[in-house]
Amino acid sequence: MSAVDASRMQRRRLRHDRLASLWLTAAGLGVMVIVVVMLAYLVSVSWPLLKPASVTSLPQQALEQQVSDQQMPAAQTDPDWLSALPDMPLAARDGLPPVLASDDSTADSRTSPLAGVWLADDRLQVVQQSAAGVRLRGSAIEVPAGLERRQASLMLSRDQLWLRIPYEEGDGLWLARLALSASHATAGALGDDAASQTPLSEWQQQWLPGTARLSSQQGRLLVTADRDGFTQWQLSEASTGTKPLARKLAHHAMASSASASSPAITAISVLRGGRSLIVGDAAGGLSHYLLPAHAQPLVKAGVFDSDLSAPVVTMAAAHHSLGFAALDANGRLGLYLATSERRRQVLDWLDAARVAAGVTLEFDNDDRRLLASATREARLPAQEASLGALGKAYAGLAIHDPHQAVGLDAIFGKVWYEGRAAPEWIWQLESTGTHEPRLSLVPIMWGTLKAALVGLLFAVPLGLGCAIHVACFMAPRQRSRIKPLLEMMEALPTVVIGFIAALVVAPFVERELMAVLLGLVLIPLGTMVAGFLWTLSPRVWRNLLPENMAAFGLLPLLFVLLWLDVTIAGQVEQWWFDGDLRQWLFSHYGIDYAQRNTLVTGMALGLAVMPTLFTLSEDALSSVPRGLAAGSAALGATPWQSLRRVILPAAAVGLFSAMMIGMGRAVGETMIVLMVAGNTPLVDASLFEGLRSLAATLAIELPEAEVGSSHYRLLFLAALALFVFTFVVNTLAEVLRQRFTPPNQGSWG
């Protein structure tokens, strides 16, 4: 070859080397870019969950349209609709306003609006407006003297209309109930012949003793309050007997000490569903009380960081969540969520003079707007005869808070939910009935780590033990056959492992629980005892079985131990556990047994992770320089001493790296956990209960999540947590492995 040809070939090689180097660099950078883009996308989708609520003031035109949309149909076309009742002398014309009924149900199930009209003879007649006209609902009720009629309140709850009016001196509350149904309405509109028909339902009445300066009601919970405490009442279902309308459950006095007393109660509000109570005080504080169970006294769940400095004068509860708004005497407004006592937004809204004149807050049907209107006491007498003037707002806010139920405290902290005896971590995204969604990621994060750790308890002894034996004791010829077989197990589909574990292993473990648990102790312990006794046997016996064949010599011993385990398991269960281990665990420790549980999941995960752990551990052991073991043997050390004192310390970082990668593999496993673990998001340490992991949750719930919803974004946050954990663990393991791998490699044998 001429010098010219050699030079040309060298240049071609250099060019190819540069192209290969550029291609590898571009590929590596591409992988890094993909990882960064994935991370950025997960963060961008999850970030809106942590944003606070945003509010904007409604312009006058939008405010008038909002009020018009919320009024009754007849009031939209005829503001002076009371003139449609010519035969009824109305006290409203003399300055006593009608009473609009509120509804504690969701907007989708609300009936046509109801109102109470004061008659001249001190009676109250309930009417209902619709597009067809005005209809009577029930008979007129005679209101006793001495009541503060301007503070009358109507509440529609489960086809029952509740009327409550405090006494003028504030020393009691008058309560009445009218049972409603479709048959209770008269057949025609007022003014028709049917309007003179006698309504079918009758009112029931009860006087509630005690100071009732303030009152609030939702569902079957009624609360009356004075400055120093509040009383809890349980409302009864509709009945025609002598059963009282309300039964007193408890009186809660505000805590006080010798040095300082608690601020006086200035406002109360029962939230949606009738299970939570918010108490506002003269110092601007807000306290949250809830029902731990049905018909039990309220308990204090927490105190809000309200950021209000003046007395709370009024509050409004949201219709579709446990959110509420609170306004103090200085016109400062706060938006809050009772779940985990979270503050969503606080702003200066109204001037103090307008608040002092009297103000009422109300959410619209979708909880997207908050309206402020004058109280009935603050309206001009000329306005009160028109039902259209009731609820006429002079200020409003548009609220954008699509993810109000989500926050760091709800995601990672214990939350005291309604109907629960104590704060808990609960994962239940879909709300049921009047309950809020329960959004803690802790149960599924705990389930992920729990499954991975239990899986490693099975994988590490098997994988590491196999790696030590193959790398340090097995003959080269045997190693060349056994190692590929073990590595091929990694190609076994995890869905197959999960399928077999769910349909075969789980029922077997449930049926033979005592034998399985006893075998986990008896087989390893029996093997170690047999190995120790073998070392004490005569050398002639030991020479019959070379060290590299010892593994095959253990097979008869394993069969004997399995037979012994199955034979004595029934007797052990009969002697120590009254013949039924599962029942004994439940009766003594309250541990329930689920067929698809953590123990079976750990077995299946251990089998799936073991090949990875074996391969990496064997590589770490084989990479230790052969001269170290040779020098140890030259000094008289036995193979076991060389392994314990020389090889394992030299390969420790590689073995630790293998376990970390195995941990990452177990954390990211989906199909096994999905099929075997039972998918129950619990926070406990029991091996006999089910669990749910991050990966399984994504596989189950992400296809059904509405794009852009809190559910959807929270699942992306779970994916972000899973991505970060596996990425950090695998990266750290690889860095440690490369950093501490010896430069000179060799194999044993």
C-alpha positions, 0 to 999 in steps of 0.5 A: 500500500502506497503512502498516499493510499495509507494517508487517504485511509487514515483520513477516512478513519478519522472522518468516520470516527468524528461522525460516530462521535458526533452521532453518539453525542447527539444521541446522548444529548437527545436522550437528555433533552427528552428527559428534560422535556418530559420533566417539564411537561409533567411539571407544567401540567401539575403546577396549576394545582398549587395556584391560589384562587384568582378573583376579579370584580364584576362590572355593573352590566355583568352584575345586573345580568347575574342578578337577573339570571338568579331571580324567579321567572315571574320577577324577571317580567313583573317586578311587582308580582305581588299585585298578582294576589289581589285577594290577599292583603299583604303585610309586605306593602306595609314594609315587611319583605317576602322571605326567599327560600334557600336550597341546600341541594345542588343546583341541578336538583333544585326546584322552582324558587320558593318564597314566604309572603307575609299576610296582614293577619300575621300569617306566612304563606309559601308560594312558588313561582314558575313560568306558568305563574304563582302557586300556593305551597301548603297552608298559611302558618300563623306566626306567634307574636314576639318574633323578629320577622325581619330575620325569618329564614326559609330552607328547603332540604330534601322536600322539607321546608324549614322556617326559623325565626328568632325571638326579638330578645334573642332568647329562643328560636321558633322552628316550623316545618312543612313537608312538600311533594308534587301533590302539595301544590295547587292545581293552577296559578293564583287567580285561577279557580284552582287557587282557592283549593285548600292545600294538603300539607300542614305545618309542624312547630317547635320552640327551641330554648336557649339564646339564638342570636345567630342560627344556621342550617344545612341538611339535618344540622341546625346550630344556634349561637350566642356570644359565648357558645353554640348549641347543636340540634339534630333535625328529624325526618318528615313525620306526622306524629309527636316526634320533635322537629329538633333534638338537642345534641350538645352545647359547645362553650367557647374555651376560656382561661383565667387570664383571657377569654375567647373572642365572642362569636359573631357569625356562624355558617353550616356548610354544604351537606350539614356536616361542617360548621364554621364559627367566626369571632370578634377577632377575625378568627375562623374555627372549623367543627365537623361531625365525626359520625351521624348524630354525634356532637361536633368536634373541633377540627382546626383553626384557619389562618384567616388573615382577617383582623376585624370581627367576622360579620357574615359568611356564605357557604358554597353550593358544590364544595366545602368552600365558603366566604367570610367578610369582616367589619373592615370589608376584607373578604376571605375565600376558604376551604374547610377541608384541611382549613385552607385559605384560598384568597384574601382581599380588601373588597367593600368599604367599612360603612357599607358593611356596617349598614348590613351586607349579605354574601351569596354564591351563584349556582356554580360557585363561580361568582360571589355577590354582596347585597344589602340585608333586609334590615338595610333596604329601603321600605319602598323596595321591600314590596318587590321580590325583584329587589330581594337579593339585588347585589351591589358588588360581585366577584368572579372567582376562578378556582378550579382546583380548590380541593387540592393543596400541599396540605391535602396532598401530603398532610393528614386531613380530618374529613367529615364522618371520620374519627381522626385525621387520616391519609385517604385517596378517594378522588371521586366524591360520593354524596356530600363528601369531598374528594379525598386527595392524599397521595400518601397512601399510594406513595406508601403503597409503592414503597411498601411493595418495593421493600417487601419485594426486595426482601424476597429478591435480595437474598435470592439474587445476591445469594445466586450471584455470590455462588455463581461468581465465587464458588461455581465451576466455570463450566457450570457458570456458563450454563446457569448464568444465562438461564437466570438472566433469561428470567428477566425476559419473562413478561410481568403480566404473566407473573402477575396473572399466575400470582393472582390466580394461583399463588394468592388462593394457595397462600390464603389456604395454606397461610401457616405453611407459607409463613412457617416455610419462610422461617424453617427453610432458610434456618434449616439450610443454615443449620444443615450447612453448619453441621456439614462443616463439622462432619468428617472430611471423608464425607465432605470430600464426597461432595465438592464445593462446586457441587454443593448446590445440587447436594442441597436439593434433597435437603430442600425437599425434606424441609418442604415436607416437614413444613407441610407436615407440622404447619397444621399442628403448629396452627392448632397449638398456637393459633387456635386452629385458624391463624387468620381469625387469630390475627383478627381477634387479637390484633385487628389484622384483616386478611385480604387474598390479594395482599402485600405478601403475595405482591412481594413474592411476585415482585421479588421474582420479577426483580431477582434476575436484574439484581442477580445480573448486576450483583454478579457483574460487581463480584466478577469485576473484583481483581482476581489478585485480591482473592489469590493473595487472601488464599495465599495467606491461608484464608478459606474461600468463605473468609476470602469472600467475607473479608476481601471480595464483598468489601471490594464489591460493596458499592456495586452490590449497593448499586444493584440493590438500588436499581432493583429498588427502582425496578420494583417501584416502577412495576405496574402489571404485577401490582395492578393484578395482585395487590388488590388496589386498596390505598391503605397506610399500614404496615400489615403484610396481609392487607392490600395496597395501591402503587403510583404506577397502578393508580396511573394505569387505572385512573388516567384513561378515565380522567377528564383532561384539565380536571383536578383528577387529571392534574393530580395523576400527573403529579403522581407520575412526576413523583414516580418519574423523579424517584426512579430517575434519581435512584437509577442515576445515583446507582449508575454513578456509584457503580461507574465511580467505584468499579475497579479498573482491572476486571477478572472472573473467579473460577 
